[in-house]
């Protein structure tokens, strides 16, 4: 029983904190706000979203920020973020 109380307390504190979370940069890059809105809408509607954008466009934060906000409002319970690692590109010389 104690474990469930601790988990509930953690979720309550987490959600209150996430409600006040601000975008981590002074401004959005071109296309980031639109992508963030699409991510939030996909989570809200329980749909999949596939995005392919060039390197340096800010995909990671444009994806994770709305997902974390959705977590705080109860639209989702977990976030899984998968990404390729550039270290895997190296082959034998």
PDB file of N, CA, C and O in Angstrom:
ATOM      1  N   UNK A   1       0.822  -1.197   0.000  1.00  0.00           N
ATOM      2  CA  UNK A   1       0.000   0.000   0.000  1.00  0.00           C
ATOM      3  C   UNK A   1       0.866   1.261   0.000  1.00  0.00           C
ATOM      4  O   UNK A   1       0.554   2.240  -0.677  1.00  0.00           O
ATOM      5  N   UNK A   2       1.929   1.224   0.748  1.00  0.00           N
ATOM      6  CA  UNK A   2       2.820   2.391   0.835  1.00  0.00           C
ATOM      7  C   UNK A   2       3.394   2.732  -0.528  1.00  0.00           C
ATOM      8  O   UNK A   2       3.518   3.907  -0.873  1.00  0.00           O
ATOM      9  N   UNK A   3       3.745   1.718  -1.305  1.00  0.00           N
ATOM     10  CA  UNK A   3       4.306   1.939  -2.640  1.00  0.00           C
ATOM     11  C   UNK A   3       3.303   2.684  -3.524  1.00  0.00           C
ATOM     12  O   UNK A   3       3.697   3.599  -4.248  1.00  0.00           O
ATOM     13  N   UNK A   4       2.047   2.327  -3.485  1.00  0.00           N
ATOM     14  CA  UNK A   4       1.031   2.988  -4.300  1.00  0.00           C
ATOM     15  C   UNK A   4       0.849   4.451  -3.892  1.00  0.00           C
ATOM     16  O   UNK A   4       0.618   5.313  -4.740  1.00  0.00           O
ATOM     17  N   UNK A   5       0.952   4.721  -2.613  1.00  0.00           N
ATOM     18  CA  UNK A   5       0.850   6.103  -2.127  1.00  0.00           C
ATOM     19  C   UNK A   5       2.023   6.921  -2.651  1.00  0.00           C
ATOM     20  O   UNK A   5       1.845   8.061  -3.079  1.00  0.00           O
ATOM     21  N   UNK A   6       3.218   6.345  -2.620  1.00  0.00           N
ATOM     22  CA  UNK A   6       4.404   7.038  -3.119  1.00  0.00           C
ATOM     23  C   UNK A   6       4.306   7.300  -4.628  1.00  0.00           C
ATOM     24  O   UNK A   6       4.669   8.377  -5.102  1.00  0.00           O
ATOM     25  N   UNK A   7       3.823   6.326  -5.360  1.00  0.00           N
ATOM     26  CA  UNK A   7       3.659   6.495  -6.807  1.00  0.00           C
ATOM     27  C   UNK A   7       2.631   7.580  -7.095  1.00  0.00           C
ATOM     28  O   UNK A   7       2.846   8.427  -7.962  1.00  0.00           O
ATOM     29  N   UNK A   8       1.534   7.559  -6.385  1.00  0.00           N
ATOM     30  CA  UNK A   8       0.493   8.575  -6.573  1.00  0.00           C
ATOM     31  C   UNK A   8       1.027   9.967  -6.242  1.00  0.00           C
ATOM     32  O   UNK A   8       0.753  10.926  -6.963  1.00  0.00           O
ATOM     33  N   UNK A   9       1.776  10.074  -5.168  1.00  0.00           N
ATOM     34  CA  UNK A   9       2.366  11.356  -4.774  1.00  0.00           C
ATOM     35  C   UNK A   9       3.347  11.852  -5.839  1.00  0.00           C
ATOM     36  O   UNK A   9       3.380  13.037  -6.170  1.00  0.00           O
ATOM     37  N   UNK A  10       4.138  10.925  -6.364  1.00  0.00           N
ATOM     38  CA  UNK A  10       5.101  11.263  -7.413  1.00  0.00           C
ATOM     39  C   UNK A  10       4.370  11.778  -8.654  1.00  0.00           C
ATOM     40  O   UNK A  10       4.766  12.799  -9.217  1.00  0.00           O
ATOM     41  N   UNK A  11       3.318  11.093  -9.085  1.00  0.00           N
ATOM     42  CA  UNK A  11       2.564  11.506 -10.268  1.00  0.00           C
ATOM     43  C   UNK A  11       1.913  12.876 -10.070  1.00  0.00           C
ATOM     44  O   UNK A  11       1.886  13.690 -10.992  1.00  0.00           O
ATOM     45  N   UNK A  12       1.402  13.122  -8.901  1.00  0.00           N
ATOM     46  CA  UNK A  12       0.785  14.414  -8.611  1.00  0.00           C
ATOM     47  C   UNK A  12       1.812  15.542  -8.694  1.00  0.00           C
ATOM     48  O   UNK A  12       1.560  16.567  -9.327  1.00  0.00           O
ATOM     49  N   UNK A  13       2.958  15.355  -8.059  1.00  0.00           N
ATOM     50  CA  UNK A  13       4.021  16.363  -8.099  1.00  0.00           C
ATOM     51  C   UNK A  13       4.545  16.545  -9.521  1.00  0.00           C
ATOM     52  O   UNK A  13       4.769  17.670  -9.968  1.00  0.00           O
ATOM     53  N   UNK A  14       4.739  15.427 -10.230  1.00  0.00           N
ATOM     54  CA  UNK A  14       5.208  15.493 -11.614  1.00  0.00           C
ATOM     55  C   UNK A  14       4.240  16.291 -12.483  1.00  0.00           C
ATOM     56  O   UNK A  14       4.658  17.171 -13.236  1.00  0.00           O
ATOM     57  N   UNK A  15       2.966  15.988 -12.381  1.00  0.00           N
ATOM     58  CA  UNK A  15       1.965  16.661 -13.210  1.00  0.00           C
ATOM     59  C   UNK A  15       1.879  18.148 -12.894  1.00  0.00           C
ATOM     60  O   UNK A  15       1.744  18.962 -13.808  1.00  0.00           O
ATOM     61  N   UNK A  16       1.953  18.515 -11.629  1.00  0.00           N
ATOM     62  CA  UNK A  16       1.939  19.930 -11.255  1.00  0.00           C
ATOM     63  C   UNK A  16       3.160  20.653 -11.816  1.00  0.00           C
ATOM     64  O   UNK A  16       3.058  21.790 -12.277  1.00  0.00           O
ATOM     65  N   UNK A  17       4.297  19.998 -11.776  1.00  0.00           N
ATOM     66  CA  UNK A  17       5.530  20.581 -12.299  1.00  0.00           C
ATOM     67  C   UNK A  17       5.448  20.752 -13.811  1.00  0.00           C
ATOM     68  O   UNK A  17       5.838  21.790 -14.345  1.00  0.00           O
ATOM     69  N   UNK A  18       4.941  19.737 -14.497  1.00  0.00           N
ATOM     70  CA  UNK A  18       4.876  19.778 -15.959  1.00  0.00           C
ATOM     71  C   UNK A  18       3.885  20.817 -16.473  1.00  0.00           C
ATOM     72  O   UNK A  18       4.032  21.307 -17.593  1.00  0.00           O
ATOM     73  N   UNK A  19       2.888  21.158 -15.679  1.00  0.00           N
ATOM     74  CA  UNK A  19       1.933  22.181 -16.097  1.00  0.00           C
ATOM     75  C   UNK A  19       2.615  23.533 -16.294  1.00  0.00           C
ATOM     76  O   UNK A  19       2.178  24.340 -17.114  1.00  0.00           O
ATOM     77  N   UNK A  20       3.684  23.774 -15.543  1.00  0.00           N
ATOM     78  CA  UNK A  20       4.385  25.059 -15.598  1.00  0.00           C
ATOM     79  C   UNK A  20       5.648  25.000 -16.457  1.00  0.00           C
ATOM     80  O   UNK A  20       6.400  25.971 -16.531  1.00  0.00           O
ATOM     81  N   UNK A  21       5.873  23.875 -17.094  1.00  0.00           N
ATOM     82  CA  UNK A  21       7.071  23.702 -17.910  1.00  0.00           C
ATOM     83  C   UNK A  21       7.037  24.625 -19.129  1.00  0.00           C
ATOM     84  O   UNK A  21       6.036  24.692 -19.842  1.00  0.00           O
ATOM     85  N   UNK A  22       8.130  25.325 -19.355  1.00  0.00           N
ATOM     86  CA  UNK A  22       8.254  26.239 -20.487  1.00  0.00           C
ATOM     87  C   UNK A  22       9.171  25.618 -21.540  1.00  0.00           C
ATOM     88  O   UNK A  22      10.036  24.802 -21.220  1.00  0.00           O
ATOM     89  N   UNK A  23       8.974  26.010 -22.791  1.00  0.00           N
ATOM     90  CA  UNK A  23       9.853  25.560 -23.862  1.00  0.00           C
ATOM     91  C   UNK A  23      11.287  25.909 -23.474  1.00  0.00           C
ATOM     92  O   UNK A  23      11.546  27.027 -23.029  1.00  0.00           O
ATOM     93  N   UNK A  24      12.222  24.973 -23.634  1.00  0.00           N
ATOM     94  CA  UNK A  24      13.574  25.175 -23.086  1.00  0.00           C
ATOM     95  C   UNK A  24      14.463  26.171 -23.829  1.00  0.00           C
ATOM     96  O   UNK A  24      15.605  26.390 -23.426  1.00  0.00           O
ATOM     97  N   UNK A  25      13.964  26.771 -24.896  1.00  0.00           N
ATOM     98  CA  UNK A  25      14.744  27.751 -25.642  1.00  0.00           C
ATOM     99  C   UNK A  25      13.956  29.050 -25.749  1.00  0.00           C
ATOM    100  O   UNK A  25      12.731  29.036 -25.623  1.00  0.00           O
ATOM    101  N   UNK A  26      14.633  30.168 -25.977  1.00  0.00           N
ATOM    102  CA  UNK A  26      13.933  31.456 -26.047  1.00  0.00           C
ATOM    103  C   UNK A  26      12.864  31.505 -27.138  1.00  0.00           C
ATOM    104  O   UNK A  26      11.835  32.161 -26.975  1.00  0.00           O
ATOM    105  N   UNK A  27      13.111  30.811 -28.251  1.00  0.00           N
ATOM    106  CA  UNK A  27      12.135  30.810 -29.330  1.00  0.00           C
ATOM    107  C   UNK A  27      12.221  29.496 -30.104  1.00  0.00           C
ATOM    108  O   UNK A  27      13.208  28.766 -30.021  1.00  0.00           O
ATOM    109  N   UNK A  28      11.174  29.223 -30.848  1.00  0.00           N
ATOM    110  CA  UNK A  28      11.138  28.035 -31.689  1.00  0.00           C
ATOM    111  C   UNK A  28      11.921  28.284 -32.974  1.00  0.00           C
ATOM    112  O   UNK A  28      11.967  29.410 -33.467  1.00  0.00           O
ATOM    113  N   UNK A  29      12.533  27.239 -33.512  1.00  0.00           N
ATOM    114  CA  UNK A  29      13.135  27.328 -34.842  1.00  0.00           C
ATOM    115  C   UNK A  29      12.021  27.214 -35.879  1.00  0.00           C
ATOM    116  O   UNK A  29      10.887  26.864 -35.555  1.00  0.00           O
ATOM    117  N   UNK A  30      12.356  27.510 -37.106  1.00  0.00           N
ATOM    118  CA  UNK A  30      11.369  27.427 -38.185  1.00  0.00           C
ATOM    119  C   UNK A  30      10.830  25.991 -38.264  1.00  0.00           C
ATOM    120  O   UNK A  30      11.597  25.037 -38.396  1.00  0.00           O
ATOM    121  N   UNK A  31       9.531  25.858 -38.184  1.00  0.00           N
ATOM    122  CA  UNK A  31       8.879  24.559 -38.296  1.00  0.00           C
ATOM    123  C   UNK A  31       8.700  23.810 -36.981  1.00  0.00           C
ATOM    124  O   UNK A  31       7.915  22.864 -36.917  1.00  0.00           O
ATOM    125  N   UNK A  32       9.410  24.214 -35.934  1.00  0.00           N
ATOM    126  CA  UNK A  32       9.322  23.501 -34.655  1.00  0.00           C
ATOM    127  C   UNK A  32       7.949  23.621 -34.010  1.00  0.00           C
ATOM    128  O   UNK A  32       7.406  22.628 -33.525  1.00  0.00           O
ATOM    129  N   UNK A  33       7.388  24.805 -33.998  1.00  0.00           N
ATOM    130  CA  UNK A  33       6.088  25.002 -33.353  1.00  0.00           C
ATOM    131  C   UNK A  33       5.024  24.164 -34.059  1.00  0.00           C
ATOM    132  O   UNK A  33       4.175  23.561 -33.403  1.00  0.00           O
ATOM    133  N   UNK A  34       5.065  24.125 -35.377  1.00  0.00           N
ATOM    134  CA  UNK A  34       4.102  23.344 -36.140  1.00  0.00           C
ATOM    135  C   UNK A  34       4.254  21.852 -35.847  1.00  0.00           C
ATOM    136  O   UNK A  34       3.266  21.134 -35.690  1.00  0.00           O
ATOM    137  N   UNK A  35       5.508  21.397 -35.776  1.00  0.00           N
ATOM    138  CA  UNK A  35       5.741  19.988 -35.473  1.00  0.00           C
ATOM    139  C   UNK A  35       5.287  19.650 -34.056  1.00  0.00           C
ATOM    140  O   UNK A  35       4.683  18.603 -33.824  1.00  0.00           O
ATOM    141  N   UNK A  36       5.577  20.534 -33.118  1.00  0.00           N
ATOM    142  CA  UNK A  36       5.163  20.309 -31.731  1.00  0.00           C
ATOM    143  C   UNK A  36       3.640  20.213 -31.638  1.00  0.00           C
ATOM    144  O   UNK A  36       3.109  19.380 -30.902  1.00  0.00           O
ATOM    145  N   UNK A  37       2.948  21.058 -32.377  1.00  0.00           N
ATOM    146  CA  UNK A  37       1.483  21.015 -32.380  1.00  0.00           C
ATOM    147  C   UNK A  37       0.977  19.705 -32.973  1.00  0.00           C
ATOM    148  O   UNK A  37       0.002  19.136 -32.483  1.00  0.00           O
ATOM    149  N   UNK A  38       1.635  19.226 -34.024  1.00  0.00           N
ATOM    150  CA  UNK A  38       1.245  17.956 -34.639  1.00  0.00           C
ATOM    151  C   UNK A  38       1.488  16.782 -33.681  1.00  0.00           C
ATOM    152  O   UNK A  38       0.681  15.855 -33.612  1.00  0.00           O
ATOM    153  N   UNK A  39       2.586  16.828 -32.957  1.00  0.00           N
ATOM    154  CA  UNK A  39       2.891  15.774 -31.981  1.00  0.00           C
ATOM    155  C   UNK A  39       1.829  15.749 -30.891  1.00  0.00           C
ATOM    156  O   UNK A  39       1.314  14.683 -30.551  1.00  0.00           O
ATOM    157  N   UNK A  40       1.500  16.902 -30.345  1.00  0.00           N
ATOM    158  CA  UNK A  40       0.500  16.978 -29.271  1.00  0.00           C
ATOM    159  C   UNK A  40      -0.858  16.483 -29.768  1.00  0.00           C
ATOM    160  O   UNK A  40      -1.554  15.756 -29.060  1.00  0.00           O
ATOM    161  N   UNK A  41      -1.233  16.880 -30.989  1.00  0.00           N
ATOM    162  CA  UNK A  41      -2.510  16.447 -31.564  1.00  0.00           C
ATOM    163  C   UNK A  41      -2.524  14.942 -31.781  1.00  0.00           C
ATOM    164  O   UNK A  41      -3.534  14.290 -31.516  1.00  0.00           O
ATOM    165  N   UNK A  42      -1.425  14.383 -32.256  1.00  0.00           N
ATOM    166  CA  UNK A  42      -1.342  12.939 -32.469  1.00  0.00           C
ATOM    167  C   UNK A  42      -1.501  12.184 -31.147  1.00  0.00           C
ATOM    168  O   UNK A  42      -2.185  11.163 -31.086  1.00  0.00           O
ATOM    169  N   UNK A  43      -0.871  12.690 -30.103  1.00  0.00           N
ATOM    170  CA  UNK A  43      -1.000  12.050 -28.782  1.00  0.00           C
ATOM    171  C   UNK A  43      -2.441  12.156 -28.295  1.00  0.00           C
ATOM    172  O   UNK A  43      -3.005  11.181 -27.798  1.00  0.00           O
ATOM    173  N   UNK A  44      -3.023  13.319 -28.434  1.00  0.00           N
ATOM    174  CA  UNK A  44      -4.392  13.548 -27.970  1.00  0.00           C
ATOM    175  C   UNK A  44      -5.384  12.643 -28.704  1.00  0.00           C
ATOM    176  O   UNK A  44      -6.325  12.125 -28.103  1.00  0.00           O
ATOM    177  N   UNK A  45      -5.166  12.463 -29.987  1.00  0.00           N
ATOM    178  CA  UNK A  45      -6.070  11.629 -30.793  1.00  0.00           C
ATOM    179  C   UNK A  45      -5.670  10.155 -30.824  1.00  0.00           C
ATOM    180  O   UNK A  45      -6.332   9.338 -31.463  1.00  0.00           O
ATOM    181  N   UNK A  46      -4.585   9.824 -30.128  1.00  0.00           N
ATOM    182  CA  UNK A  46      -4.054   8.463 -30.071  1.00  0.00           C
ATOM    183  C   UNK A  46      -3.737   7.933 -31.465  1.00  0.00           C
ATOM    184  O   UNK A  46      -4.118   6.819 -31.826  1.00  0.00           O
ATOM    185  N   UNK A  47      -3.038   8.746 -32.231  1.00  0.00           N
ATOM    186  CA  UNK A  47      -2.628   8.398 -33.595  1.00  0.00           C
ATOM    187  C   UNK A  47      -1.114   8.353 -33.677  1.00  0.00           C
ATOM    188  O   UNK A  47      -0.416   8.888 -32.816  1.00  0.00           O
ATOM    189  N   UNK A  48      -0.619   7.713 -34.716  1.00  0.00           N
ATOM    190  CA  UNK A  48       0.817   7.679 -34.960  1.00  0.00           C
ATOM    191  C   UNK A  48       1.206   8.880 -35.818  1.00  0.00           C
ATOM    192  O   UNK A  48       0.424   9.360 -36.640  1.00  0.00           O
ATOM    193  N   UNK A  49       2.415   9.343 -35.609  1.00  0.00           N
ATOM    194  CA  UNK A  49       2.942  10.450 -36.393  1.00  0.00           C
ATOM    195  C   UNK A  49       4.340  10.077 -36.855  1.00  0.00           C
ATOM    196  O   UNK A  49       5.202   9.747 -36.041  1.00  0.00           O
ATOM    197  N   UNK A  50       4.561  10.129 -38.141  1.00  0.00           N
ATOM    198  CA  UNK A  50       5.873   9.860 -38.703  1.00  0.00           C
ATOM    199  C   UNK A  50       6.411  11.167 -39.271  1.00  0.00           C
ATOM    200  O   UNK A  50       5.727  11.847 -40.036  1.00  0.00           O
ATOM    201  N   UNK A  51       7.627  11.511 -38.899  1.00  0.00           N
ATOM    202  CA  UNK A  51       8.218  12.764 -39.365  1.00  0.00           C
ATOM    203  C   UNK A  51       9.636  12.504 -39.850  1.00  0.00           C
ATOM    204  O   UNK A  51      10.395  11.765 -39.222  1.00  0.00           O
ATOM    205  N   UNK A  52       9.972  13.103 -40.943  1.00  0.00           N
ATOM    206  CA  UNK A  52      11.315  13.010 -41.494  1.00  0.00           C
ATOM    207  C   UNK A  52      11.744  14.425 -41.871  1.00  0.00           C
ATOM    208  O   UNK A  52      11.257  15.000 -42.845  1.00  0.00           O
ATOM    209  N   UNK A  53      12.653  14.965 -41.093  1.00  0.00           N
ATOM    210  CA  UNK A  53      13.126  16.321 -41.318  1.00  0.00           C
ATOM    211  C   UNK A  53      14.648  16.329 -41.321  1.00  0.00           C
ATOM    212  O   UNK A  53      15.270  15.423 -40.767  1.00  0.00           O
ATOM    213  N   UNK A  54      15.254  17.331 -41.933  1.00  0.00           N
ATOM    214  CA  UNK A  54      16.715  17.401 -41.987  1.00  0.00           C
ATOM    215  C   UNK A  54      17.349  17.565 -40.603  1.00  0.00           C
ATOM    216  O   UNK A  54      16.709  18.011 -39.650  1.00  0.00           O
ATOM    217  N   UNK A  55      18.602  17.196 -40.530  1.00  0.00           N
ATOM    218  CA  UNK A  55      19.383  17.370 -39.310  1.00  0.00           C
ATOM    219  C   UNK A  55      19.439  18.849 -38.943  1.00  0.00           C
ATOM    220  O   UNK A  55      19.604  19.705 -39.812  1.00  0.00           O
ATOM    221  N   UNK A  56      19.301  19.143 -37.657  1.00  0.00           N
ATOM    222  CA  UNK A  56      19.427  20.514 -37.185  1.00  0.00           C
ATOM    223  C   UNK A  56      18.139  21.306 -37.153  1.00  0.00           C
ATOM    224  O   UNK A  56      18.157  22.503 -36.863  1.00  0.00           O
ATOM    225  N   UNK A  57      17.015  20.660 -37.446  1.00  0.00           N
ATOM    226  CA  UNK A  57      15.743  21.382 -37.440  1.00  0.00           C
ATOM    227  C   UNK A  57      15.092  21.416 -36.063  1.00  0.00           C
ATOM    228  O   UNK A  57      14.096  22.112 -35.866  1.00  0.00           O
ATOM    229  N   UNK A  58      15.640  20.676 -35.116  1.00  0.00           N
ATOM    230  CA  UNK A  58      15.087  20.681 -33.763  1.00  0.00           C
ATOM    231  C   UNK A  58      13.985  19.653 -33.546  1.00  0.00           C
ATOM    232  O   UNK A  58      13.051  19.884 -32.778  1.00  0.00           O
ATOM    233  N   UNK A  59      14.100  18.519 -34.226  1.00  0.00           N
ATOM    234  CA  UNK A  59      13.087  17.471 -34.114  1.00  0.00           C
ATOM    235  C   UNK A  59      12.964  16.926 -32.701  1.00  0.00           C
ATOM    236  O   UNK A  59      11.856  16.685 -32.222  1.00  0.00           O
ATOM    237  N   UNK A  60      14.075  16.732 -32.040  1.00  0.00           N
ATOM    238  CA  UNK A  60      14.043  16.105 -30.711  1.00  0.00           C
ATOM    239  C   UNK A  60      13.221  16.919 -29.729  1.00  0.00           C
ATOM    240  O   UNK A  60      12.310  16.388 -29.095  1.00  0.00           O
ATOM    241  N   UNK A  61      13.532  18.199 -29.596  1.00  0.00           N
ATOM    242  CA  UNK A  61      12.800  19.022 -28.632  1.00  0.00           C
ATOM    243  C   UNK A  61      11.369  19.273 -29.102  1.00  0.00           C
ATOM    244  O   UNK A  61      10.461  19.396 -28.280  1.00  0.00           O
ATOM    245  N   UNK A  62      11.161  19.349 -30.426  1.00  0.00           N
ATOM    246  CA  UNK A  62       9.811  19.565 -30.961  1.00  0.00           C
ATOM    247  C   UNK A  62       8.940  18.333 -30.752  1.00  0.00           C
ATOM    248  O   UNK A  62       7.713  18.426 -30.808  1.00  0.00           O
ATOM    249  N   UNK A  63       9.552  17.198 -30.515  1.00  0.00           N
ATOM    250  CA  UNK A  63       8.820  15.964 -30.240  1.00  0.00           C
ATOM    251  C   UNK A  63       8.661  15.734 -28.743  1.00  0.00           C
ATOM    252  O   UNK A  63       7.571  15.424 -28.263  1.00  0.00           O
ATOM    253  N   UNK A  64       9.759  15.891 -28.014  1.00  0.00           N
ATOM    254  CA  UNK A  64       9.728  15.576 -26.580  1.00  0.00           C
ATOM    255  C   UNK A  64       8.962  16.600 -25.746  1.00  0.00           C
ATOM    256  O   UNK A  64       8.269  16.227 -24.800  1.00  0.00           O
ATOM    257  N   UNK A  65       9.077  17.879 -26.080  1.00  0.00           N
ATOM    258  CA  UNK A  65       8.394  18.894 -25.283  1.00  0.00           C
ATOM    259  C   UNK A  65       6.879  18.685 -25.249  1.00  0.00           C
ATOM    260  O   UNK A  65       6.314  18.655 -24.156  1.00  0.00           O
ATOM    261  N   UNK A  66       6.190  18.539 -26.389  1.00  0.00           N
ATOM    262  CA  UNK A  66       4.743  18.311 -26.316  1.00  0.00           C
ATOM    263  C   UNK A  66       4.378  16.958 -25.702  1.00  0.00           C
ATOM    264  O   UNK A  66       3.318  16.814 -25.093  1.00  0.00           O
ATOM    265  N   UNK A  67       5.253  15.975 -25.865  1.00  0.00           N
ATOM    266  CA  UNK A  67       4.988  14.670 -25.264  1.00  0.00           C
ATOM    267  C   UNK A  67       5.033  14.760 -23.740  1.00  0.00           C
ATOM    268  O   UNK A  67       4.195  14.175 -23.054  1.00  0.00           O
ATOM    269  N   UNK A  68       5.999  15.483 -23.225  1.00  0.00           N
ATOM    270  CA  UNK A  68       6.111  15.666 -21.781  1.00  0.00           C
ATOM    271  C   UNK A  68       4.925  16.480 -21.255  1.00  0.00           C
ATOM    272  O   UNK A  68       4.385  16.178 -20.191  1.00  0.00           O
ATOM    273  N   UNK A  69       4.523  17.510 -22.002  1.00  0.00           N
ATOM    274  CA  UNK A  69       3.341  18.293 -21.600  1.00  0.00           C
ATOM    275  C   UNK A  69       2.091  17.411 -21.591  1.00  0.00           C
ATOM    276  O   UNK A  69       1.259  17.528 -20.691  1.00  0.00           O
ATOM    277  N   UNK A  70       1.955  16.533 -22.578  1.00  0.00           N
ATOM    278  CA  UNK A  70       0.815  15.612 -22.641  1.00  0.00           C
ATOM    279  C   UNK A  70       0.842  14.636 -21.468  1.00  0.00           C
ATOM    280  O   UNK A  70      -0.207  14.257 -20.947  1.00  0.00           O
ATOM    281  N   UNK A  71       2.029  14.233 -21.057  1.00  0.00           N
ATOM    282  CA  UNK A  71       2.171  13.367 -19.887  1.00  0.00           C
ATOM    283  C   UNK A  71       1.632  14.064 -18.647  1.00  0.00           C
ATOM    284  O   UNK A  71       0.949  13.448 -17.829  1.00  0.00           O
ATOM    285  N   UNK A  72       1.936  15.335 -18.510  1.00  0.00           N
ATOM    286  CA  UNK A  72       1.494  16.107 -17.354  1.00  0.00           C
ATOM    287  C   UNK A  72       0.003  16.367 -17.306  1.00  0.00           C
ATOM    288  O   UNK A  72      -0.544  16.629 -16.235  1.00  0.00           O
ATOM    289  N   UNK A  73      -0.666  16.298 -18.450  1.00  0.00           N
ATOM    290  CA  UNK A  73      -2.116  16.513 -18.472  1.00  0.00           C
ATOM    291  C   UNK A  73      -2.896  15.212 -18.516  1.00  0.00           C
ATOM    292  O   UNK A  73      -4.123  15.224 -18.611  1.00  0.00           O
ATOM    293  N   UNK A  74      -2.195  14.092 -18.447  1.00  0.00           N
ATOM    294  CA  UNK A  74      -2.872  12.801 -18.413  1.00  0.00           C
ATOM    295  C   UNK A  74      -3.274  12.248 -19.765  1.00  0.00           C
ATOM    296  O   UNK A  74      -4.025  11.275 -19.832  1.00  0.00           O
ATOM    297  N   UNK A  75      -2.788  12.850 -20.850  1.00  0.00           N
ATOM    298  CA  UNK A  75      -3.123  12.337 -22.179  1.00  0.00           C
ATOM    299  C   UNK A  75      -2.344  11.074 -22.525  1.00  0.00           C
ATOM    300  O   UNK A  75      -2.747  10.317 -23.407  1.00  0.00           O
ATOM    301  N   UNK A  76      -1.243  10.848 -21.842  1.00  0.00           N
ATOM    302  CA  UNK A  76      -0.452   9.641 -22.029  1.00  0.00           C
ATOM    303  C   UNK A  76       0.158   9.252 -20.693  1.00  0.00           C
ATOM    304  O   UNK A  76       0.275  10.072 -19.782  1.00  0.00           O
ATOM    305  N   UNK A  77       0.539   8.001 -20.593  1.00  0.00           N
ATOM    306  CA  UNK A  77       1.122   7.527 -19.336  1.00  0.00           C
ATOM    307  C   UNK A  77       2.621   7.284 -19.427  1.00  0.00           C
ATOM    308  O   UNK A  77       3.316   7.275 -18.411  1.00  0.00           O
ATOM    309  N   UNK A  78       3.116   7.088 -20.635  1.00  0.00           N
ATOM    310  CA  UNK A  78       4.538   6.820 -20.818  1.00  0.00           C
ATOM    311  C   UNK A  78       5.018   7.470 -22.100  1.00  0.00           C
ATOM    312  O   UNK A  78       4.235   7.739 -23.011  1.00  0.00           O
ATOM    313  N   UNK A  79       6.312   7.716 -22.155  1.00  0.00           N
ATOM    314  CA  UNK A  79       6.938   8.249 -23.356  1.00  0.00           C
ATOM    315  C   UNK A  79       8.105   7.331 -23.713  1.00  0.00           C
ATOM    316  O   UNK A  79       8.961   7.038 -22.877  1.00  0.00           O
ATOM    317  N   UNK A  80       8.124   6.890 -24.947  1.00  0.00           N
ATOM    318  CA  UNK A  80       9.253   6.139 -25.492  1.00  0.00           C
ATOM    319  C   UNK A  80       9.799   6.957 -26.643  1.00  0.00           C
ATOM    320  O   UNK A  80       9.058   7.325 -27.554  1.00  0.00           O
ATOM    321  N   UNK A  81      11.071   7.241 -26.610  1.00  0.00           N
ATOM    322  CA  UNK A  81      11.691   8.041 -27.654  1.00  0.00           C
ATOM    323  C   UNK A  81      12.850   7.248 -28.231  1.00  0.00           C
ATOM    324  O   UNK A  81      13.845   7.008 -27.548  1.00  0.00           O
ATOM    325  N   UNK A  82      12.723   6.844 -29.477  1.00  0.00           N
ATOM    326  CA  UNK A  82      13.751   6.057 -30.142  1.00  0.00           C
ATOM    327  C   UNK A  82      14.416   6.916 -31.203  1.00  0.00           C
ATOM    328  O   UNK A  82      13.752   7.634 -31.951  1.00  0.00           O
ATOM    329  N   UNK A  83      15.716   6.831 -31.253  1.00  0.00           N
ATOM    330  CA  UNK A  83      16.450   7.616 -32.244  1.00  0.00           C
ATOM    331  C   UNK A  83      17.696   6.842 -32.665  1.00  0.00           C
ATOM    332  O   UNK A  83      18.252   6.065 -31.888  1.00  0.00           O
ATOM    333  N   UNK A  84      18.117   7.063 -33.888  1.00  0.00           N
ATOM    334  CA  UNK A  84      19.339   6.424 -34.379  1.00  0.00           C
ATOM    335  C   UNK A  84      20.548   7.099 -33.751  1.00  0.00           C
ATOM    336  O   UNK A  84      20.530   8.293 -33.451  1.00  0.00           O
ATOM    337  N   UNK A  85      21.565   6.337 -33.565  1.00  0.00           N
ATOM    338  CA  UNK A  85      22.807   6.873 -33.026  1.00  0.00           C
ATOM    339  C   UNK A  85      23.828   6.967 -34.153  1.00  0.00           C
ATOM    340  O   UNK A  85      24.027   6.002 -34.890  1.00  0.00           O
ATOM    341  N   UNK A  86      24.468   8.108 -34.292  1.00  0.00           N
ATOM    342  CA  UNK A  86      25.453   8.270 -35.355  1.00  0.00           C
ATOM    343  C   UNK A  86      26.675   7.383 -35.128  1.00  0.00           C
ATOM    344  O   UNK A  86      27.418   7.107 -36.069  1.00  0.00           O
ATOM    345  N   UNK A  87      26.889   6.938 -33.903  1.00  0.00           N
ATOM    346  CA  UNK A  87      28.039   6.071 -33.627  1.00  0.00           C
ATOM    347  C   UNK A  87      27.875   4.720 -34.309  1.00  0.00           C
ATOM    348  O   UNK A  87      28.861   4.004 -34.486  1.00  0.00           O
ATOM    349  N   UNK A  88      26.672   4.358 -34.690  1.00  0.00           N
ATOM    350  CA  UNK A  88      26.434   3.081 -35.359  1.00  0.00           C
ATOM    351  C   UNK A  88      26.825   3.129 -36.830  1.00  0.00           C
ATOM    352  O   UNK A  88      26.878   2.081 -37.474  1.00  0.00           O
ATOM    353  N   UNK A  89      27.097   4.294 -37.375  1.00  0.00           N
ATOM    354  CA  UNK A  89      27.436   4.430 -38.795  1.00  0.00           C
ATOM    355  C   UNK A  89      28.833   3.928 -39.119  1.00  0.00           C
ATOM    356  O   UNK A  89      29.112   3.561 -40.261  1.00  0.00           O
ATOM    357  N   UNK A  90      29.686   3.908 -38.154  1.00  0.00           N
ATOM    358  CA  UNK A  90      31.071   3.529 -38.428  1.00  0.00           C
ATOM    359  C   UNK A  90      31.167   2.045 -38.775  1.00  0.00           C
ATOM    360  O   UNK A  90      30.659   1.188 -38.052  1.00  0.00           O
ATOM    361  N   UNK A  91      31.817   1.767 -39.874  1.00  0.00           N
ATOM    362  CA  UNK A  91      32.021   0.390 -40.297  1.00  0.00           C
ATOM    363  C   UNK A  91      33.491   0.043 -40.232  1.00  0.00           C
ATOM    364  O   UNK A  91      34.321   0.865 -39.844  1.00  0.00           O
ATOM    365  N   UNK A  92      33.805  -1.175 -40.614  1.00  0.00           N
ATOM    366  CA  UNK A  92      35.231  -1.582 -40.582  1.00  0.00           C
ATOM    367  C   UNK A  92      36.021  -0.779 -41.616  1.00  0.00           C
ATOM    368  O   UNK A  92      35.522  -0.488 -42.703  1.00  0.00           O
ATOM    369  N   UNK A  93      37.241  -0.432 -41.271  1.00  0.00           N
ATOM    370  CA  UNK A  93      38.108   0.334 -42.177  1.00  0.00           C
ATOM    371  C   UNK A  93      38.933  -0.563 -43.029  1.00  0.00           C
ATOM    372  O   UNK A  93      39.718  -0.087 -43.849  1.00  0.00           O
TER     373      UNK A  93
END
